[in-house]
Structures are given as C-alpha cells and as structure tokens.
Amino acid sequence: MENKQKIVVTGAAGFIGSNLAERLLGAGYDVVGIDNLAYGRIEQVPAGVDFKKLDIRSKDIYPAFEGAVAVFHLAAKNDLIACQIDPVETMDINVHGTANVFEAAKRAGVKKVIFASSSALEEGEARLKGFYAISKMACERIADGYHAAFGIDYVLPRYFNVYGPRQDYRRLPHPPVMTEFILKAFRDEAPVFYEGYERDGRDFIYVDDINDFHLLCLTTDAVNNRLFRIGTGKSSSIKEIWDTIKSVMGSALEPVVKPGPEGHIPVMTKADVSDAASVGWHAKTSLEDGLRAQIAFLESERAKGNVR
Ligand SMILES: NC(=O)c1ccc[n+]([C@@H]2O[C@H](COP(=O)([O-])OP(=O)(O)OC[C@H]3O[C@@H](n4cnc5c(N)ncnc54)[C@H](O)[C@@H]3O)[C@@H](O)[C@H]2O)c1
C-alpha cells in the first residue's frame, strides 16, 4: 500500500497557502490544511486537502499534526495597517499562534517546521518598529528556541512581495499594488503614483517561485535551521509594474501623480538571494509572465461577479 508523506499547511485557505497546498498535492504529498477563514476563502482550498477549520491558537490543532513529516506555518495576521491598529491581536495570532504551532509539532514529533517570515525585517528601522515586523521577529526567535530546546528543525524564508493568482483582492482600502492597478485597469481608472515613485519599488516574487523553495525544503536538509531571503534579487519600480500591466492588458491609461499619504517613504527593496542560491534555488518567473497569470486570475474572478 502507498504510504504518502503527510504535510500540515496552516493558512491553507489564504493566498500562498492555497497555492502551496495545490503544489504539494501535485507532488504526491497528503496535505492537512488548517485555517480559521478569518481572511482566507474556503472555495480556494484545493480539492484533496484534508481541511480543518481551526484557529492556530487553539489546542484543538494538536491531533491534526499526528503523523506529519513537516509543517508549513503560514497562517498570520498580515495586513500591516490592521497590525498597527491592533498590536495585541497581532501578537496573539502571530506570536501566541506560532508558539502553539511549534508546540503542536513538538507533541506530534514532527521533525521540521517552515515558517513564513517576511522582508519587513529587511526594510530598515522604521519598518522594524511596526507590530507586524515585531511579531515576525518574535516568531523567528520561537523557531530557534524550539530547535534549541526540542531539536525541531526550522527553515525561515523571509519572502519579499509575493504576487500571483489568489492574492487577496478584497483588502480595503487598498489591495496590494499590482492587484490595485489591474482592478483600476478593469474600471478604466488611472492608477495613482505617489510623488517620488521613481525611487519606489519592490522585489516582487511570483508565488510559484516561493513554492519551488517550499518544495525544496522537504527534500534537502541543507536548508535546516537557516534564514533565507526569497525574492528575485531585483527591484521593480512602480512604473515598471504599471507599464507591464498596461502592455499586457492593452490599456492606454496614464498614471496620476499625487503626494503620498503621511508617512509614505519611497523605498526600493531587493533580496540578497545568495543563501537561497547556495541551496540551488532561484526565481524563474518573469514579471510579465507572473503578471499575465495574476491578470488571468482576476479576469476569472470578475467573470464570476466577484470583483467590480
Ligand atoms: N503575501 C506576501 O507578500 C507575504 C510577504 C511576506 C510574508 N508573508 C507571510 O506569508 C504568510 C501567508 O501570507 P498570504 O499572503 O498567503 O496571506 P493570507 O492572508 O492570504 O493568508 C493567511 C491565512 O491565515 C489565516 N489565518 C489568520 N489568522 C488565523 C488563525 N488565528 N488561525 C488559523 N488561520 C488563520 C487566514 O484566514 C488566511 O487564510 C503570512 O504568514 C504572511 O505574513 C506574505
């Protein structure tokens, strides 16, 4: 009889987690998905996932970890503005929740936990003072603590700006920038660039590339107990994003330039991918191909009447 390896994915109804669950099923793993549906959507949990609607802060998650060989811990409160508004809930979900996930792994004898960390820890002092970054920093320390005390191996991929199908387009007032630009193009509305946009850009990484790294985590121990910056290694400016969307969608709209909201500081982020390269990973998807897939996803959601 076939003995498939079991993997737990927290946040399986979310953007990255649902794509990851699909990849894992395709690669022949059994997947248990945990999500309380606070932000995720049940309809995007892939068929074949053994889905448990549970909160990562609850002890009820423990039985789901029995027999698993690895855990991908992605569930989090991760809207930066919402995290600033409610630091206590941010710490409760992200820090308490992460300790509980490591505890579940420990009790079930799971050997490896891959924790979704963030480039918010790479973007300078101002960002490090934000409660989202503070919570991610604490989670990285928890991973190290569980390794030191109980021998659980961890991997800490700090993702840069992830994009692709199933990125949450319902986030208000502003969805992530690519999604926002595509939705505006649907409505024939000009995108808004903030002053200083020439110096504003991010390292955008396509979701399948992130999941290539995740799959690698299951097949090599070279990643164990290490931190990785997961991006393309290059910054794409806001203008480059819009120009690519414009050309793929055949739009003639020109951006409107306005002063940024208070506290908006243009920054260019770029991952140092040397550690990831040393274990054989690199991003493969071009900005244009990734944006084509994201546009196709939003077009299909629009056809279902889900987006205006
Ligand atoms: N998307 C990015 O650009 C990015 C960048 C860096 C790091 N990350 C991290 O990657 C992970 C996944 O991000 P995403 O973009 O897929 O976000 P997402 O919001 O789409 O997914 C997170 C999921 O976690 C679930 N969740 C939240 N609180 C929960 C709780 N208490 N119990 C159970 N489930 C809960 C939500 O319902 C949601 O489905 C997060 O940890 C995030 O911080 C994302």
The ligand as a Tripos MOL2 file, in Angstrom:
@<TRIPOS>MOLECULE
LIG
   44    48     1     0     0
SMALL
NO_CHARGES

@<TRIPOS>ATOM
      1 N1          1.9430   37.8790    0.5830 N.am      1 LIG1
      2 C1          3.1430   38.4150    0.8280 C.2       1 LIG1
      3 O1          3.6290   39.2430    0.0560 O.2       1 LIG1
      4 C2          3.9350   37.9780    2.0430 C.ar      1 LIG1
      5 C3          5.2250   38.5220    2.2240 C.ar      1 LIG1
      6 C4          5.9600   38.1320    3.3380 C.ar      1 LIG1
      7 C5          5.4370   37.2320    4.2420 C.ar      1 LIG1
      8 N2          4.1840   36.7350    4.0570 N.ar      1 LIG1
      9 C6          3.6680   35.7830    5.0440 C.3       1 LIG1
     10 O2          3.2150   34.6300    4.3530 O.3       1 LIG1
     11 C7          2.0990   34.0630    5.0490 C.3       1 LIG1
     12 C8          0.9360   33.8580    4.0900 C.3       1 LIG1
     13 O3          0.5900   35.1200    3.5440 O.3       1 LIG1
     14 P1         -0.5920   35.3010    2.4840 P.3       1 LIG1
     15 O4         -0.2210   36.4380    1.6280 O.co2     1 LIG1
     16 O5         -0.9300   33.9960    1.8830 O.co2     1 LIG1
     17 O6         -1.7530   35.8000    3.4460 O.3       1 LIG1
     18 P2         -3.3090   35.4270    3.5190 P.3       1 LIG1
     19 O7         -3.9320   36.4380    4.4150 O.co2     1 LIG1
     20 O8         -3.8570   35.2270    2.1540 O.co2     1 LIG1
     21 O9         -3.2700   34.0100    4.2660 O.3       1 LIG1
     22 C9         -3.1670   33.8930    5.6680 C.3       1 LIG1
     23 C10        -4.2080   32.8840    6.1090 C.3       1 LIG1
     24 O10        -4.0840   32.7130    7.5340 O.3       1 LIG1
     25 C11        -5.4000   32.5320    8.0440 C.3       1 LIG1
     26 N3         -5.4150   32.8630    9.4670 N.ar      1 LIG1
     27 C12        -5.2640   34.0950   10.0110 C.ar      1 LIG1
     28 N4         -5.3570   34.0070   11.3550 N.ar      1 LIG1
     29 C13        -5.5660   32.7050   11.6510 C.ar      1 LIG1
     30 C14        -5.7440   31.9920   12.8700 C.ar      1 LIG1
     31 N5         -5.7360   32.6170   14.0560 N.pl3     1 LIG1
     32 N6         -5.9220   30.6550   12.8160 N.ar      1 LIG1
     33 C15        -5.9530   29.9970   11.6100 C.ar      1 LIG1
     34 N7         -5.8010   30.6250   10.4320 N.ar      1 LIG1
     35 C16        -5.6090   31.9700   10.4490 C.ar      1 LIG1
     36 C17        -6.2780   33.4610    7.2130 C.3       1 LIG1
     37 O11        -7.6500   33.1160    7.2340 O.3       1 LIG1
     38 C18        -5.6420   33.3340    5.8350 C.3       1 LIG1
     39 O12        -6.3070   32.3400    5.0490 O.3       1 LIG1
     40 C19         1.8160   35.0040    6.2130 C.3       1 LIG1
     41 O13         2.4360   34.5000    7.3660 O.3       1 LIG1
     42 C20         2.4650   36.3020    5.7960 C.3       1 LIG1
     43 O14         2.8450   37.0860    6.9070 O.3       1 LIG1
     44 C21         3.4170   37.0900    2.9770 C.ar      1 LIG1
@<TRIPOS>BOND
     1     1     2 1
     2     2     3 2
     3     2     4 1
     4     4     5 ar
     5     4    44 ar
     6     5     6 ar
     7     6     7 ar
     8     7     8 ar
     9     8     9 1
    10     8    44 ar
    11     9    10 1
    12     9    42 1
    13    10    11 1
    14    11    12 1
    15    11    40 1
    16    12    13 1
    17    13    14 1
    18    14    15 2
    19    14    16 1
    20    14    17 1
    21    17    18 1
    22    18    19 2
    23    18    20 1
    24    18    21 1
    25    21    22 1
    26    22    23 1
    27    23    24 1
    28    23    38 1
    29    24    25 1
    30    25    26 1
    31    25    36 1
    32    26    27 ar
    33    26    35 ar
    34    27    28 ar
    35    28    29 ar
    36    29    30 ar
    37    29    35 ar
    38    30    31 1
    39    30    32 ar
    40    32    33 ar
    41    33    34 ar
    42    34    35 ar
    43    36    37 1
    44    36    38 1
    45    38    39 1
    46    40    41 1
    47    40    42 1
    48    42    43 1
@<TRIPOS>SUBSTRUCTURE
     1 LIG1         1 GROUP 0 **** ****
